[in-house]
Amino acid sequence: MGEDKPADSPVAGDEISKKALKKQQKEAEKAAKKAEKKAQTQQQQESAEETMNVSEGCYGQMNMIQSAEKFEDRKFKAIKDLNKELEDQTVWLRGRLHTSRAKGKRCFIVLRQQAYTVQGLANEGATVNKQMIKFISNITKESIVDVEGIVRSAPTKIESCSQKDVEIELKCVFVVSVAKPQLPLQIEDAARPVNELDESTLNIRVNQDTRLDNRVLDLRTPANQAIFRVEAGVCKLFRDILTKKGFVEIHTPKIISAASEGGANVFTVSYFKGNAYLAQSPQLYKQMAIAADFDKVFTVGAVFRAEDSNTHRHLTEFVGLDLEMAFKYHYHEVIDTIGQMFTELFKGLRDKYADDIAAVNQQYAVEPFKFLEPALRLEFPQAIELLAEAGVTLGEEDDLSTPDEKLLGKLVKAKYDTDFYILDKYPLAVRPFYTMPDPNNPKISNSYDMFMRGEEIISGAQRIHDPEFLTERAKHHGIDIEKIKSYIDAFRYGCPPHAGGGIGMERVVMLYLGLDNIRKVSMFPRDPKRLTP
């Protein structure tokens, strides 16, 4: 038998050396690969950091603005002022992110500022990196952003924006205020033209309750922005026109001791140890101002009506445009003044608010408002005759119902080609206690209404300025004389003959623009079913 070789023999030693060497080589190769991989990773990180540094400080979420800094170097432009004259200039803009769309190495956004929009474009390149593109594309709709960019001429007209000839090459984008990702309504849906809603079932209709429940969002649409600029215009023109005519603006109490119009349609409020009422009208105080020698007065303020009317034209709180003036011998002096005021107001809206009216018409297309100068004036018997010719029979002491008024408006438009007219000499039985009766017919009064597109927007009359006759008429209407004693006493020291009227401001705006519901022109409407928001 052969013998085992000793461990220290040359053959055994050679085998161990080869195994050890092989192991060392493997470990060395492994270490080299690890080092190479580490180097590659580090190189990639350095490359990424280098790329990230390209846009460093040019995008991100701003800290909450608490007036810690002024950033006086940022000179902001209004989107509505952007045009080709600013081409190649660098501007700062603040607006809402209306829409965004990432497409490869590009991101398109639409920036909205009230009713004006402009397209912004971020291109990945020398100053914009991939991370910035991703950041912009992830900004939620309706967030408020500050952007810095260069005004560029648009290669083709941008039909989806108000600024069609220019766009903004984005350099910096900072989020000022983040909007929640899930919006209760989409601005695009709320702003869609009515005819588009009717033509396609694919379009989403935002119903009125959804709009009013989320009114802050709804008010951001271009049409709503324009509606309330027109509304501001109505109030401004009302003030300016009457001021030029020698009227003085006054402010009357809204908490009163007795129902100003009589009847039950009044809100009762707790007033210390007793009760008071919210004013249904500034009527009594306007008259008292005339008795105090102010001669011509007007007021703009809240009016409250506790009417359980859920119609397209009634609110429980609205803005009253009221006026009152002394006259010499005939209340038609006042009718003429009010008629002139309206024609001047309509011309002012047409001439000064054309862009806003056009913006409303883009969503709600209606026929332009027509009026005559001087304004058309009819008497109540003429209205009865027109309605009778159309098959509607009314008694001489009947008031006009809403359907009667609408039909009469169509008949007047067809015959006289006007959307505005004055109807004089209403039956006395349907007017308030302070209305002066006609001197020749005790069933008729010196009172009038004025109409736009067949709906009443002002009710007015000559007022009774004799205290004894006023007392008699108040008793006839069942009014507690003690509760209006201060009002009647105002006429005991001499008061000129006077007349006036109360205008529903929201109705004027609604009907001038041809809208179908008064809630569209009340910023935060109040009706029997709505107290919020």
Disulfide bonds with the S-S distance in Angstrom:
none
